[in-house]
């Protein structure tokens, strides 16, 4: 069976206090932000090129969880394939500024995300 997953390419740390979290990573750790959307979202890029961000915690995210984004070849194909395999989905596929995505749960109930870059 061929895998639709290209790799884990993005991590998000949900937070209930964006200002405090952003200040920690910028002032304490010395990182710069890109795609900073104030109290909603701040993205960081490491020197190695890994993308990660902090985000105002969505209602479905645990208080101290980490959101992992699995890059896939085709979001809609992954959604329909995994749904047919009884994967519990949290959202339908939707378009975001970075590309197309949807959320699903793993075997332990953790919310993960599948995504593909905007073309």
N, C-alpha and C positions, 0 to 999 in steps of 0.2 A: 504494500500500500504506500503510495507516494505521499510525502509530507507536504502540506501547504505552508508550513512554518519556515521562514528564512532565518530567524534568530531572535533573541531577546535584545532589543535595541533601544529601549527607553524605559525609564523608571520614574514614577511620580510618588512623592511623599505628601499625602494629604495632611493638612494642618487646620486647626481651628483658629489660628492666629497668624495670618499671612505676614503682617508687619514684623512681628517678632521673629518668625522663621526666616524671612528675607534678610533681616538685619543680621541674624546669626551667620548665614552663609556668605553675605557680602562683607560685613564689618569684622566678624571674628575669623572667618576662613579665607577672606580676601578674594572671593569669586566675583566676577561681573555677571550681570544678567543680560539676557536678550529676550525679546518677545515678552517684556514685562507688562503685565496688565493689572498693575496695582493690587487690589485685594482679591483678585480672581486667580492669578496665575503668574509665575515667574519661572523662566527657563534658564538653565545654566549649561554651559558646554565646557567639558574638561579639556585639557591640553591633548589628551589622547583621542578626543573627538566623541566621547560618549555623551549622549544627550540625557538630561534628567531635569526634573522640575519640582516645584512645590505648587500646590493648588489648594484653594479653599475646599475643605472636605465635603464631598458629595454625601447625600443622606445614606447611600448604600455602603460607603467606605468605613472600615473600622477606624477608631480614634487614632491608633498608632500603626496602621497598616502601611503597606507599600503597594502601589499599583504597578504591575509589570505589563509592558506592551510587547506582544509577540508580532513581529513583522511577518505578514503573509503575502503570498503572491496575488491573491484576489480576495478582498473582504467579503463580497457577496457569495462567492463560491465557498469560502470557509464557513460562513454563517449557515448556508443551506446544508452543507456536508455535515457539519458538527451537530446541527439541530436534528438531522436525520439519524444521527448516532446517539440521540438522547442527551446531548450536552445541554445543561440548563443555561439559557441565555438571560441576560439582565436587561439588555437594550436591543433594539433593532439596529441594523447598520445605519449610520448617519455620517454626513459630511461635516468635517471640521476644518479650520484653517490649514492644518498640517496634512490632511488627507481624509481617508474614510476609515471608520472604526466601528466596533461594537464591543459590548462587555458580555462576559460569560463567567460561569463559576467552574472551578476545578473540583476534583473529587472531595476535597475537604471544605468546600463552600467558599473558598477565597475568590474574590472577583479579579479576573484577569481581562486583558483587552487584546483584541486582534486589530491590526491596523495596516494600511498601505499608504504610501506617500501620495500626495496630490500630484497629478500628472500635468 
